[in-house]
Amino acid sequence: TLMQDHSTLSLFLMKMMGSRMLEMENRLEALVFKDSRTRIIEFIRDLAQKKGQRVGYETLVRKFLTHQEIANLTATSRQTVTTVLNDLRNKNILTFNRRRLLVRDMKLLEQEAGQVA
């Protein structure tokens, strides 16, 4: 079979499936055990780490999601997402508009997630 003949491909696919399963377990755990604020902050942190581009000490995420999309992905309401993002903006931890998100201080964002958990 294809998997037996190409061990490199097989290993790659196994790693990818394992990574996806771990990610899904983490998301399920967050939905069950964490409050909405923590879920939103951790989602923003993960998004910045995976899709962001370092610009000096800051992290830029282009093509930022809408508040409703974030709410859908974190099982919260759009209003809650807006409240949390505005709070983080007021604390100068991040800035955002319709097209981009700029995490000004990743360590402060991590601390915000840790304070609520």
URFENQUI-V506522 format. One record per residue. RES is the residue in one letter. PSI is psi in whole degrees, -180 to 180 (* if undefined). Layout:
RES	PSI
RES	PSI
This chain:
T	170
L	-44
M	-38
Q	-36
D	-25
H	85
S	-33
T	-44
L	-43
S	-46
L	-44
F	-47
L	-39
M	-42
K	-43
M	-44
M	-40
G	-42
S	-44
R	-41
M	-42
L	-42
E	-42
M	-39
E	-42
N	-40
R	-41
L	-43
E	-43
A	-42
L	-35
V	-42
F	-10
K	152
D	169
S	-40
R	-46
T	-42
R	-42
I	-47
I	-43
E	-35
F	-46
I	-45
R	-49
D	-41
L	-45
A	-40
Q	-37
K	-41
K	-7
G	161
Q	126
R	131
V	94
G	-124
Y	-3
E	166
T	123
L	129
V	115
R	161
K	55
F	148
L	160
T	163
H	-37
Q	-40
E	-42
I	-42
A	-44
N	-40
L	-20
T	7
A	47
T	-175
S	160
R	-38
Q	-40
T	-43
V	-47
T	-44
T	-47
V	-46
L	-41
N	-38
D	-44
L	-35
R	-42
N	-30
K	4
N	30
I	-32
L	163
T	156
F	158
N	-167
R	-26
R	-21
R	160
L	134
L	111
V	112
R	-32
D	100
M	-34
K	-41
L	-36
L	-43
E	-42
Q	-40
E	-41
A	-40
G	-30
Q	-31
V	-30
A	*
